[in-house]
């Protein structure tokens, strides 16, 4: 089954891999006594069941959407998810054709994760989610522009902040060489958009901010095109030295900035060579971030947090933060 229509998507990863890179995937329960969620998906206009709808459970604050389809409804529009760890979840729902993507609310869809219904999953039990009501899709189209107003070619535009190194995920399209993009699978709600352009401009949300919950939202109308140009902000710079704990040799390292509020990956810096001991990371702000490190050494990889407390970065200028990894 192909769950993406007209989208550029990365490789499908398992939940464990997605959780490791902060992509908001639910954590499979494994041997722990996890719980399940029972879901029914219908056409909002007719009440008829919707088969082949993809249901993805996401833990609030754990970042953007994972790639892949999740659990799929049957001909009655029903599915009971696989077991996940006990906790609080929200649902993202999409279909191959005919309906718009949505965060599932208590009485219908939304484009804002904060408005999605919260589902309490308890160990050894099946929780009943509110009925998901799907709407016809609409589209957002426009041009990605740099701070001077010039088109930015080949920027990835998305409704999520996919993981650096994994590649664009659900709801991502790549602008053409004139910076033009089109997202045509969105439910008729108000959506934040992310733009990842590479180079000197940081990943950012509509309105030039780093926090998804502070982004400008673009209203989608069923069956219609909404025009919205994304003008990117120059942002600020986080830079500093990199020390490997104990002086151990490493083959390469990566630093990833993660929103302390949403869990979205919002910035990245990689070593160019094994001996690099400094970094410079463009970031949109103001926002609070946490910094995660990962290293490759001797064919093995490991990762951890550079510090447990958030770091505040401004919307411009330079902030220095030295990082110890390993």
Secondary structure, DSSP 8 states (H G I E B T S, - for coil): ----SS--------HHHHHHTT-----B-TTS--BEEEEEEEETTT--B-TTEEEEEE-TTS-S--SS--EE--TTSEEE---B-SEEEEEEEEESSSS-BEEE-SSSEES-GGGS--EEE-TT-EEE---EEE--EEEEEEEEE-TTS-B-TT-EEESS---TTT---TTEEE--TT-EEEEEEEESSEE--EEE--TTS--EETTTBS-GGGS--EE--TTSEEE--EE----EEEEEEEEEGGG---SEEEEEEEETTT--EEEEEE-SSTT--EEEEEE-SSEEEEEEEEEEETTEEEEEES-SS-EEE-SSSEEE--EEE-
